[in-house]
Amino acid sequence: MIHTENLSKKFNDHLAVDRLTLEIPEGEVFGFLGPNGAGKTTTVRMLTSLIAPTSGRATVFGYEVGRDDQNIRRNVGILTETPGLYDRLSAHHNLMIFANLYEVPDPTGQVKKYLRLLGLWERRADAASTFSKGMRQKLAIARALLHEPRVLFLDEPTSGLDPEAARLVRDFIAELKEQGRTIFICTHNLDEADRLCDRVAVFNTHLRVVDTPRGLRQQLFGRQVVFHLGEEAAKWQTAVASHPAIKHSEAHENKLVVTLEDPETHNPELIRLLVSQGAPIRFVGELRRTLEDVYLQLVR
C-alpha cells in the first residue's frame, strides 16, 4: 500500500528526512513516533504529494510520488495538526465545499453521513468558529473522510484535546481500523499508539526501528518477571542467577526481577528453586513495560 525507498528531503542545508525505507501493507494502522523536528510531518507531506522529495522514491497504492500526484491526492485523506476551517461558514457548508472539490457522487448524503457519525449533525448549521477544539478536530476528520480515501494520514489527531474529546477521536480511529482502512498516525501520545497501532516506527530524521509495540518491548527489555519476597531480595539473587533460562537478574529491596524468554515455561521451575532455598515468596507477576519506556530508551 505504502512503499518508500531511500526517501529523503532537504531544505537548504537542513536534512529533514534521511533515506527512509518503509513498507506498510493495506489495512494496517501504522504509528510514526519521534520528537518535535524529527521530520514526521515532512514525511507525511511527501507521501500525500504536497511537497516533492529531494531524492529516493515512494509509492502510495501503486501511484508514484512526483509522477502520479493527482491520483495520490484523490485517494488519500489528511488531518493536519492544526486543521484550517472556514470559521464564518457552517459545519455543513465547510464539508460541502470539500465534497464538491473531491467530486463526491452524492455530496449532500456524504456530508450528512459523516456529520452524524462524528456527532455533529445537531450543530450542522452553526459556524465553525463556535466549535470547541474537539469539535473542530472531528469536523476536520469528517473532511478528510468525505471522499472515502483508501489511506488516511493523521498528524497528532488528539493534540491539545481534553480527555473526553481525545477519547472520542480515538474511538473513531478504532472504528476506521475495524473497517480495514490503512491509517498512518504521527503522534506524541505513546499510550494512544500502543492501543491503536499494529506496528510503530521510531524516527528522528532517519529510521531507528520498526516493529509491533509488543515486539519492541521484547527486543529492548525481554520479558521480565518480578518475584515479591518477604525479605531483602539480594539474599536470593545468587540462587536464581545461575539458572540457564535467566538472561539477567536484579534485586530491588524485596523485589527480585529476572529476564526470561519464556516465563510460562520457566516460572514454575524458578518458584520451586526459590522455595527449596527457603525464599518467602509473596506473589509473582510480570513487569509490564510501556511503549513510552521503549521510546525513551531509543531516542536517548
FENLINNOR-V246836 format. One record per residue. RES is the residue in three letters. SS is DSSP state (H for helix, E for strand, C for the rest). Layout:
# FENLINNOR-V246836
RES & SS
RES & SS
This chain:
# FENLINNOR-V246836
MET & C
ILE & E
HIS & E
THR & E
GLU & E
ASN & E
LEU & E
SER & E
LYS & E
LYS & E
PHE & E
ASN & C
ASP & C
HIS & E
LEU & E
ALA & E
VAL & E
ASP & E
ARG & E
LEU & E
THR & E
LEU & E
GLU & E
ILE & E
PRO & C
GLU & C
GLY & C
GLU & C
VAL & E
PHE & E
GLY & E
PHE & E
LEU & E
GLY & C
PRO & C
ASN & C
GLY & C
ALA & C
GLY & C
LYS & H
THR & H
THR & H
THR & H
VAL & H
ARG & H
MET & H
LEU & H
THR & C
SER & C
LEU & C
ILE & C
ALA & C
PRO & C
THR & C
SER & E
GLY & E
ARG & E
ALA & E
THR & E
VAL & E
PHE & C
GLY & C
TYR & E
GLU & E
VAL & C
GLY & C
ARG & C
ASP & C
ASP & H
GLN & H
ASN & H
ILE & H
ARG & H
ARG & H
ASN & H
VAL & E
GLY & E
ILE & E
LEU & E
THR & C
GLU & C
THR & C
PRO & C
GLY & C
LEU & C
TYR & C
ASP & C
ARG & C
LEU & C
SER & E
ALA & H
HIS & H
HIS & H
ASN & H
LEU & H
MET & H
ILE & H
PHE & H
ALA & H
ASN & H
LEU & H
TYR & C
GLU & C
VAL & C
PRO & C
ASP & C
PRO & H
THR & H
GLY & H
GLN & H
VAL & H
LYS & H
LYS & H
TYR & H
LEU & H
ARG & H
LEU & H
LEU & C
GLY & C
LEU & C
TRP & H
GLU & H
ARG & H
ARG & C
ALA & C
ASP & C
ALA & E
ALA & H
SER & H
THR & H
PHE & C
SER & C
LYS & H
GLY & H
MET & H
ARG & H
GLN & H
LYS & H
LEU & H
ALA & H
ILE & H
ALA & H
ARG & H
ALA & H
LEU & H
LEU & C
HIS & C
GLU & C
PRO & C
ARG & C
VAL & E
LEU & E
PHE & E
LEU & E
ASP & E
GLU & C
PRO & C
THR & C
SER & C
GLY & C
LEU & C
ASP & C
PRO & H
GLU & H
ALA & H
ALA & H
ARG & H
LEU & H
VAL & H
ARG & H
ASP & H
PHE & H
ILE & H
ALA & H
GLU & H
LEU & H
LYS & H
GLU & H
GLN & C
GLY & C
ARG & C
THR & E
ILE & E
PHE & E
ILE & E
CYS & E
THR & C
HIS & C
ASN & C
LEU & H
ASP & H
GLU & H
ALA & H
ASP & H
ARG & H
LEU & H
CYS & C
ASP & C
ARG & E
VAL & E
ALA & E
VAL & E
PHE & E
ASN & C
THR & C
HIS & C
LEU & E
ARG & E
VAL & E
VAL & E
ASP & E
THR & C
PRO & H
ARG & H
GLY & H
LEU & H
ARG & H
GLN & H
GLN & H
LEU & H
PHE & H
GLY & C
ARG & E
GLN & E
VAL & E
VAL & E
PHE & E
HIS & E
LEU & E
GLY & C
GLU & C
GLU & C
ALA & C
ALA & H
LYS & H
TRP & H
GLN & H
THR & H
ALA & H
VAL & H
ALA & H
SER & C
HIS & C
PRO & C
ALA & C
ILE & E
LYS & E
HIS & E
SER & E
GLU & E
ALA & E
HIS & E
GLU & C
ASN & C
LYS & E
LEU & E
VAL & E
VAL & E
THR & E
LEU & E
GLU & C
ASP & C
PRO & H
GLU & H
THR & H
HIS & H
ASN & H
PRO & H
GLU & H
LEU & H
ILE & H
ARG & H
LEU & H
LEU & H
VAL & H
SER & H
GLN & C
GLY & C
ALA & C
PRO & C
ILE & E
ARG & E
PHE & E
VAL & E
GLY & E
GLU & E
LEU & E
ARG & C
ARG & C
THR & C
LEU & H
GLU & H
ASP & H
VAL & H
TYR & H
LEU & H
GLN & H
LEU & H
VAL & H
ARG & C
